[in-house]
Amino acid sequence: MKINKTAEPNNMMEILVEAIKREQESYDYYYRASLQAAKPATRKMLLTLAEWEKGHIDELTNHVMELKAQMEIDRAITGGL
């Protein structure tokens, strides 16, 4: 039996959850940086980047929901096998 010693994801759900976590970290980074920006143009750009990350989070969350729904369908069809 091979033991996975790395922190690499094993399946699509783990990949999506990790991606959401990383997008959230990016959002937080850009948002915090915007609060410290001295120039309005810099603040605006950083907030735009933060919003893009938020859009990525929403998109990935939708994929998670779709995957969960498909897993339920598969379970219903196979009887949980």
N, C-alpha and C positions, 0 to 999 in steps of 0.2 A: 504494500500500500504506500503510495506516494503522498507525503505530507507537504502541503503548500506552506513554505516558511516565509514567503514574501507577503506583503500587504496588498498584492495585486488582486483586483476583483475577479471572482470566479464566474459570474453570470451577468446578464444584461441588467437585472435589477440593481445589483451592487455597483455596476458601472454608472447607472443613472443617479443613484443616491450619492455616490462620490462626486459626480459632476455637479450636482446641485450644491453640495457642500463647498466645492471650489468656486462656483459662481457666487455663492453667498459671501465667501471671503473676499472675492474681487469687488463685489458691490460695497461691502463694508470699507474696504481700502479706499476706493474712489470717493465714497461719501465722506469719510473722515478727512481725506485730503482736501476735499472741497471746502470743508469748514475752516481749514487753515489757509486757504488760498487768499493772497492779498489782492490780486487783480480780479475784477469781475469776469473778464473773459476766461481766465483760468478756472475760476469757480464754475462758470457755465459749462465749460468743456468737461470738467470732472463730474459734474452732475449728469451730463449727457452720457458719459461712460457708465456711470452707476446705473442709470436707467436702462441702458443696453443690457447690463448684467442682469437686472431684474427681469427683463424680457426673456433672457436665456433661462432664468430660473422658472419662469412661468411655462415656457416651452418644454423644458425637461420634466416639470411636474405633470404636465399633460401626458407625456410619454409614460411616466410611471403609472398614472391612472389607467391609461390604455392597456399597459402590460398587465396590471392587476386584473382588469376586466377580462382580458384574454386568458389569463391563468384560471380564473373562475369558470369560464366557458369550457376550457380544456378539462378541468376537474369534473364538471358536470357531465361532459361527454364520456370521459373515461371511467367515471365512478371513483375518482380519487387515485387512480393507479399511476 
